[in-house]
Amino acid sequence: MWTCFMRIFEWCSGFSHDENQEDPLVDSPNVSTPTSIISNEPSSSNCDALHTYDLFLNHRGPDVKTTFVAHLYDALCTAGFHPFLDAKSLIKGQHAFNSINEALSGVRVHIVVFSKGYAESKYCLNELCDMLESGKDILPIFYDVEPEHLRRPHHGPFAAAFRKHLKRGRKDDIKRWEEALLKVANINGFRLNEVNGDESQLKKKVVMKVQNIAPLDVFQ
């Protein structure tokens, strides 16, 4: 409850952090600045309207929100799906964090985009644990990291972030996160390296996989 309160306070006040302070709220994969995630009116787009979401996009915003994840979101919408992405999916009057939790628990498929800065966000890592506990399908996308980096988070691109978490007294959380990362590392996912860095091809492969495991008639 205290963590949620602090997240709301930081989000509403625009409180800023330096690199030695607690995770900035923008590190949450599903919270951007208030002006970008809240609109005065619902969008006219079917994908942006309020409804039950069928996909949840877990990612670290500063790394991929306005690039790969934004393009993947548009491709999934074009294919007829209703993915939850904070910047596109929240409207004024909604409680941001309740909406995120409801979307996370209500969808059928979770898509996780692992980037080099992913582990810097405790919110990303906590959501990953929640996804695994839900027992629903998870599609990992290894954007600029490899599965091996998830198996050994104290080495490679996640190492610095895990050292910071340890300094902040998150020993118990780290154990949970390590277990979650290991489980997801062993799920057959998508690697940017496999398509020679072609994000367009990666996006198409992900959409085709979603269509295969969650055909649209399931949601209708």
Salt bridges, closest charged atoms under 4 A:
GLU10 OE1 - HIS17 NE2 3.81
GLU22 OE2 - LYS122 NZ 2.91
GLU22 OE2 - ARG170 NH2 2.22
ASP23 OD1 - ARG168 NH1 3.29
ASP23 OD1 - ARG170 NH2 3.08
ASP27 OD1 - ARG60 NH2 2.66
ASP63 OD1 - ARG60 NH1 2.85
ASP86 OD1 - LYS65 NZ 2.73
GLU120 OE1 - ARG60 NH2 3.17
GLU146 OE1 - ARG191 NE 2.51
GLU148 OE1 - ARG151 NH1 3.65
ASP173 OD1 - ARG176 NH1 3.33
GLU178 OE2 - HIS154 NE2 2.38
GLU194 OE2 - ARG191 NH1 3.25
